[in-house]
């Protein structure tokens, strides 16, 4: 082989390696994007199930409650219906749980956006710790 053939062969090998690297990088980007996309689906399902559980619990107490207030602390049930104290306590508990869910969802959303920004654009967000 002459020197020209060797140089052409080296250039072809370099080009093939570069093409393979670009293909591998593109494939890893697509895989990571699909993983993040599926992760957001699982977070949405968890959010939906938790919301249903909280609303079901609150709804059961709301439907079965009366407008009488219990005179003793800790008495939440009078006969077959709940007292007004139980309704207020359930409302506060539902609000706390919903605030926690909102906080967790915001953290997950920021994390997903930050991860995608670092992979795609090569920079970190301002909100990174």
GIDA-V254093 format. One record per residue. N is the residue number from 1. SS is DSSP state (@ for helix, = for strand, . for the rest). Layout:
BEGIN
n->[N:N]
ss->[SS:SS]
END
This chain:
BEGIN
n->[1:2:3:4:5:6:7:8:9:10:11:12:13:14:15:16:17:18:19:20:21:22:23:24:25:26:27:28:29:30:31:32:33:34:35:36:37:38:39:40:41:42:43:44:45:46:47:48:49:50:51:52:53:54:55:56:57:58:59:60:61:62:63:64:65:66:67:68:69:70:71:72:73:74:75:76:77:78:79:80:81:82:83:84:85:86:87:88:89:90:91:92:93:94:95:96:97:98:99:100:101:102:103:104:105:106:107:108:109:110:111:112:113:114:115:116:117:118:119:120:121:122:123:124:125:126:127:128:129]
ss->[.:.:@:@:@:@:@:@:@:@:@:@:@:@:@:@:@:@:@:@:@:@:@:@:@:@:@:@:@:@:@:@:@:@:@:@:@:@:@:@:@:@:@:@:@:@:@:@:@:@:@:@:@:@:@:@:@:@:@:@:@:@:@:.:=:.:.:.:.:.:.:.:.:.:.:.:=:=:.:.:=:=:.:@:@:@:@:@:@:@:@:@:@:@:@:@:@:@:@:@:@:@:@:@:@:@:@:@:@:@:@:@:@:@:@:@:@:@:@:@:@:.:.:.:.:.:.:.:.]
END
